[in-house]
């Protein structure tokens, strides 16, 4: 990061670890993985990366003309990077996603990328994006999953829910689903999550609560959702 330099590096004399950012440059930096209350988390658990230098004047001192942002970033004497990940037992560092892209659900800090990866395992899905939407409770989100199916495929949302239940814990299951023809991206291919959310909310979303779909019933009795539907 521009603010802190390069706190992690890879020694190419060692075997590469797939997915790892390398190891902390412990001669020049300290790295902590923190929960939402700034408490360190155990090895292997995802949290926000926080960094501080071991030598003076080697990182930025603040954002020019933005004292409040400086205090927020440097709270509790650690620079909070906004990046989330974990450090394994061997000391290897792994990036997961940006803190602002995580979804807060029932006291769980959920990785949008984990939900998206699970959806992409479905043979009919070519793109996916998970975002948090207002649940009506302060500080809590409902999960909206947008998917782009293969050309000519119309998603069966109940079947998709059953598929996701085999991949995800119950608290990561989306409430809302929608189908899109393409996901908005930048010219470099980065997913534009705000645009995804705004576009999806302008569409008619499939809502499992409105449809009377109970996850526990769906797990115990695969046809429960169809049984709950009113006759027409």
PARO-177923 format. One line per 3 residues: their letters; for each residue x, y, z of C-alpha. Coordinates in nm, 2 decimals, padded with zeros to 4 digits. Example, Ala and Ser with C-alpha at 12.3 -4.5 7.8 and 13.67 -1.06 7.14 Angstrom:
REM residues 2
as) 01.23,-00.45,00.78; 01.37,-00.11,00.71
***
This chain:
REM residues 232
xxx) 00.00,00.00,00.00; 00.11,00.36,-00.07; 00.06,00.45,00.30
xxx) 00.28,00.18,00.45; 00.52,00.04,00.19; 00.57,-00.33,00.15
xxx) 00.51,-00.52,00.48; 00.51,-00.87,00.32; 00.76,-01.03,00.09
xxx) 00.83,-01.37,-00.06; 01.17,-01.55,-00.03; 01.20,-01.72,-00.36
xxx) 01.45,-01.96,-00.21; 01.16,-02.12,-00.03; 00.88,-02.33,-00.18
xxx) 00.59,-02.10,-00.30; 00.26,-02.14,-00.11; -00.03,-02.10,-00.35
xxx) -00.25,-01.80,-00.27; -00.01,-01.66,-00.01; 00.11,-01.30,-00.02
xxx) 00.43,-01.41,00.14; 00.55,-01.35,00.50; 00.57,-01.04,00.72
xxx) 00.90,-00.84,00.69; 00.95,-00.87,01.06; 01.27,-00.66,01.06
xxx) 01.07,-00.35,00.95; 00.70,-00.42,01.03; 00.46,-00.56,01.28
xxx) 00.14,-00.71,01.14; -00.18,-00.80,01.34; -00.50,-00.96,01.23
xxx) -00.79,-00.79,01.42; -01.16,-00.84,01.47; -01.42,-00.56,01.45
xxx) -01.33,-00.47,01.81; -00.96,-00.45,01.73; -00.88,-00.77,01.92
xxx) -00.62,-01.01,01.77; -00.77,-01.33,01.62; -00.62,-01.67,01.62
xxx) -00.40,-01.80,01.34; -00.61,-01.91,01.04; -00.91,-01.69,01.13
xxx) -01.00,-01.40,00.90; -00.97,-01.04,01.03; -00.85,-00.70,00.91
xxx) -00.48,-00.66,00.86; -00.33,-00.38,01.07; 00.04,-00.28,01.04
xxx) 00.28,-00.05,01.22; 00.65,00.02,01.15; 00.94,-00.08,01.37
xxx) 01.14,00.22,01.26; 01.03,00.59,01.27; 00.93,00.79,00.96
xxx) 00.91,00.48,00.73; 00.53,00.51,00.68; 00.29,00.79,00.61
xxx) 00.21,01.01,00.90; -00.14,01.10,00.79; -00.38,01.20,00.51
xxx) -00.32,01.56,00.39; -00.61,01.78,00.51; -00.81,01.48,00.64
xxx) -00.75,01.45,01.01; -01.06,01.24,01.08; -00.96,00.98,00.82
xxx) -00.61,00.98,00.97; -00.74,00.91,01.32; -00.97,00.64,01.19
xxx) -00.69,00.47,00.99; -00.44,00.49,01.28; -00.67,00.40,01.56
xxx) -00.52,00.22,01.86; -00.17,00.29,01.72; -00.21,00.05,01.43
xxx) -00.26,00.14,01.06; -00.58,-00.03,00.95; -00.53,-00.14,00.59
xxx) -00.89,-00.22,00.51; -00.77,-00.55,00.37; -00.90,-00.88,00.53
xxx) -00.72,-01.21,00.54; -00.54,-01.44,00.78; -00.20,-01.57,00.88
xxx) -00.16,-01.95,00.90; 00.03,-02.14,01.16; 00.35,-02.12,00.95
xxx) 00.33,-01.74,00.92; 00.22,-01.72,00.56; -00.01,-01.43,00.49
xxx) -00.33,-01.47,00.28; -00.55,-01.20,00.14; -00.93,-01.27,00.13
xxx) -01.11,-00.94,00.04; -01.16,-00.58,00.13; -01.32,-00.50,00.47
xxx) -01.58,-00.27,00.30; -01.69,-00.56,00.08; -01.76,-00.79,00.37
xxx) -02.12,-00.84,00.48; -02.23,-00.80,00.84; -02.50,-01.06,00.91
xxx) -02.62,-01.17,01.26; -02.29,-01.08,01.42; -02.10,-01.27,01.15
xxx) -01.85,-01.10,00.93; -01.91,-01.27,00.59; -01.68,-01.27,00.29
xxx) -01.87,-01.18,-00.02; -01.60,-01.36,-00.22; -01.67,-01.69,-00.04
xxx) -02.04,-01.67,-00.14; -01.95,-01.58,-00.50; -01.70,-01.87,-00.52
xxx) -01.97,-02.11,-00.40; -02.21,-01.99,-00.66; -01.95,-02.02,-00.94
xxx) -01.93,-02.39,-00.87; -02.28,-02.42,-01.01; -02.25,-02.55,-01.37
xxx) -02.50,-02.30,-01.51; -02.34,-01.98,-01.35; -02.07,-01.79,-01.52
xxx) -02.06,-01.48,-01.30; -02.17,-01.40,-00.95; -02.17,-01.11,-00.70
xxx) -02.28,-01.10,-00.34; -02.36,-00.77,-00.16; -02.52,-00.67,00.16
xxx) -02.86,-00.49,00.16; -03.04,-00.32,00.44; -03.22,-00.57,00.66
xxx) -03.41,-00.31,00.86; -03.19,-00.36,01.17; -02.90,-00.12,01.23
xxx) -02.56,-00.26,01.15; -02.71,-00.58,01.00; -02.74,-00.68,00.64
xxx) -02.94,-00.93,00.44; -02.75,-01.10,00.16; -02.83,-01.04,-00.20
xxx) -02.67,-01.27,-00.46; -02.67,-01.18,-00.83; -02.59,-01.44,-01.08
xxx) -02.52,-01.44,-01.45; -02.62,-01.78,-01.60; -02.50,-01.94,-01.92
xxx) -02.67,-01.81,-02.23; -03.02,-01.95,-02.27; -03.05,-02.06,-01.90
xxx) -03.31,-01.93,-01.67; -03.22,-01.99,-01.31; -03.43,-02.21,-01.08
xxx) -03.38,-02.02,-00.76; -03.50,-02.30,-00.53; -03.25,-02.54,-00.70
xxx) -02.98,-02.28,-00.66; -03.06,-02.25,-00.29; -03.03,-02.62,-00.25
xxx) -02.70,-02.62,-00.43; -02.56,-02.34,-00.21; -02.67,-02.52,00.10
xxx) -02.42,-02.79,00.02; -02.15,-02.53,-00.01; -02.22,-02.27,00.26
xxx) -02.31,-02.25,00.63; -02.67,-02.13,00.70; -02.57,-01.78,00.80
xxx) -02.41,-01.72,00.46; -02.71,-01.82,00.26; -02.86,-01.53,00.06
xxx) -03.21,-01.41,00.12; -03.24,-01.23,-00.21; -03.15,-01.37,-00.55
xxx) -03.16,-01.21,-00.90; -03.05,-01.30,-01.25; -02.86,-01.05,-01.46
xxx) -02.72,-01.07,-01.82; -02.38,-00.93,-01.71; -02.22,-00.77,-01.40
xxx) -02.09,-00.41,-01.42; -01.72,-00.40,-01.43; -01.45,-00.13,-01.48
xxx) -01.23,-00.13,-01.79; -00.98,-00.34,-01.60; -01.24,-00.60,-01.51
xxx) -01.29,-00.51,-01.15; -01.64,-00.58,-01.02; -01.84,-00.26,-00.95
xxx) -02.02,-00.37,-00.64; -02.21,-00.04,-00.58; -02.34,-00.06,-00.94
xxx) -02.43,-00.43,-00.89; -02.63,-00.34,-00.58; -02.81,-00.04,-00.74
xxx) -02.90,-00.23,-01.05; -03.02,-00.53,-00.86; -03.24,-00.32,-00.63
xxx) -03.41,-00.17,-00.94; -03.51,-00.52,-01.05; -03.77,-00.76,-00.90
xxx) -03.58,-00.97,-00.66; -03.66,-01.32,-00.56; -03.71,-01.32,-00.18
xxx) -03.70,-01.66,00.00; -03.88,-01.52,00.30; -04.16,-01.38,00.09
xxx) -04.17,-01.72,-00.09; -04.21,-01.90,00.24; -03.88,-02.09,00.21
xxx) -03.74,-02.20,00.54; -03.37,-02.31,00.52; -03.41,-02.58,00.79
xxx) -03.71,-02.73,00.61; -03.53,-02.71,00.28; -03.25,-02.90,00.43
xxx) -03.46,-03.17,00.60; -03.72,-03.20,00.32; -03.60,-03.10,-00.03
xxx) -03.96,-03.05,-00.16; -04.08,-02.84,00.14; -04.06,-02.51,-00.04
xxx) -04.28,-02.64,-00.32; -04.53,-02.78,-00.07; -04.55,-02.44,00.10
xxx) -04.65,-02.26,-00.22; -05.02,-02.17,-00.24; -05.22,-02.33,-00.51
x) -05.30,-02.12,-00.81
***
